[in-house]
Amino acid sequence: MYPAELVKPMREDLTSIGFTELFTESDVEEALQKSGTTLVVVNSVCGCAAANARPGARISLQNAKKPDHLVTVFAGVDREATDAARSQMVPFPPSSPSMALFKDGELVHMLERHHIEGRPAEMIAENLVGAYNEYC
């Protein structure tokens, strides 16, 4: 577990642009039962989350089509919610950071850490925008 004061600005990178934080298994279940599209960002303290994942998510939301719901869990901090979210991302193995797009509760697009690490935020955003244009 990381100290709250350490992760606060990392949380705010997403909450300041409209993401809702999920803390429990029931939060995750409720979020994924909503109709429409839901982007789930598994946030992390790692450098690729700061340099690539969170900025990529932010840039992607400038697209005309975007998810109906934006939610986030924090790996290494909110274990219950993170485990619950990852259980819905099977068959993909757990990774942080990662991003998943759900449509009506069904996983339709996944970005694993290896799709994020070492790639510029713009490339991550482009990948997400392609999914938004197809599913949103």
C-alpha positions in Angstrom: 0.0 0.0 0.0 1.2 3.5 -0.8 0.6 6.5 1.4 -2.5 8.5 0.6 -0.5 11.7 0.2 1.7 10.1 -2.4 -1.1 8.8 -4.6 -3.4 11.9 -4.2 -2.1 13.8 -7.2 -2.1 10.6 -9.3 -5.7 10.0 -8.4 -6.5 13.7 -9.2 -5.0 13.3 -12.7 -8.0 11.2 -13.5 -10.7 12.5 -11.2 -10.1 16.1 -12.3 -11.2 15.1 -15.9 -14.3 13.2 -14.8 -13.3 9.7 -13.7 -15.0 8.2 -10.7 -12.9 6.3 -8.2 -14.0 2.8 -7.3 -12.9 1.4 -3.9 -14.9 -1.8 -3.4 -16.0 -4.9 -5.3 -19.6 -3.6 -5.2 -18.5 -0.3 -6.6 -17.0 -2.2 -9.6 -20.0 -4.4 -10.0 -22.3 -1.4 -10.0 -20.2 0.5 -12.5 -20.0 -2.3 -14.9 -23.7 -3.1 -14.8 -24.5 0.4 -16.2 -25.7 0.4 -19.8 -23.6 2.0 -22.4 -19.8 2.1 -22.5 -17.5 2.3 -19.5 -13.7 3.0 -19.6 -11.9 1.5 -16.6 -8.4 2.7 -16.0 -6.2 0.7 -13.6 -4.1 3.5 -12.3 -0.6 3.0 -10.9 2.3 4.8 -9.3 4.7 3.7 -12.1 6.3 6.1 -14.5 4.5 4.8 -17.5 1.2 5.6 -15.8 2.3 9.2 -15.3 4.0 9.7 -18.7 1.8 7.6 -20.9 -1.4 6.1 -19.5 -3.1 9.0 -17.7 -2.1 11.5 -20.4 -3.3 9.1 -23.1 -6.6 8.7 -21.4 -6.9 12.5 -21.1 -6.1 13.1 -24.7 -8.5 10.4 -25.9 -11.4 12.1 -24.3 -11.1 15.0 -26.7 -12.7 12.7 -29.3 -16.3 13.4 -30.4 -17.3 9.8 -29.4 -16.3 8.8 -25.9 -17.4 6.4 -23.2 -20.6 7.1 -21.3 -18.9 6.3 -18.0 -15.3 6.8 -16.8 -14.0 4.9 -13.7 -10.7 4.1 -12.1 -9.2 1.8 -9.6 -5.7 2.2 -8.1 -3.4 -0.8 -8.2 -1.4 -1.2 -5.0 -3.9 1.0 -3.1 -7.5 -0.1 -3.6 -6.9 -3.9 -3.7 -10.5 -5.0 -3.4 -11.7 -2.8 -6.3 -8.6 -3.5 -8.4 -9.0 -7.3 -8.0 -12.7 -7.0 -8.9 -12.0 -4.9 -12.0 -9.3 -7.3 -13.1 -11.6 -10.3 -12.7 -13.8 -8.7 -15.4 -10.8 -8.4 -17.7 -10.1 -12.1 -18.1 -8.5 -13.6 -20.2 -6.0 -10.8 -19.9 -3.5 -11.1 -17.1 -3.4 -8.4 -14.4 -1.2 -5.5 -15.3 -0.8 -1.9 -14.1 -1.5 0.4 -15.7 -4.1 -0.9 -18.0 -7.3 0.2 -19.6 -10.4 -1.6 -20.5 -13.5 -0.6 -22.4 -16.8 -2.3 -21.6 -20.0 -2.1 -23.5 -23.1 -3.1 -21.5 -20.9 -4.9 -19.1 -19.0 -6.9 -21.7 -15.2 -6.3 -22.3 -14.7 -5.1 -25.8 -11.2 -3.5 -25.8 -8.2 -3.9 -23.7 -4.9 -2.1 -23.3 -2.4 -4.0 -21.2 0.8 -2.5 -19.7 2.9 -3.8 -22.6 0.6 -1.6 -24.9 1.3 1.4 -22.7 4.9 1.2 -21.5 7.3 3.0 -23.8 4.6 4.3 -26.1 3.8 8.0 -26.3 0.5 9.3 -24.8 -0.7 10.2 -28.3 -0.4 6.6 -29.5 -2.3 5.4 -26.5 -5.0 8.0 -27.1 -5.2 7.0 -30.8 -5.7 3.3 -29.8 -8.5 4.3 -27.3 -10.1 6.6 -29.9 -10.3 3.8 -32.4 -12.2 1.7 -29.7 -14.4 4.7 -28.9 -15.3 5.2 -32.6 -16.2 1.5 -32.9 -18.1 0.9 -29.6 -19.3 4.3 -28.3 
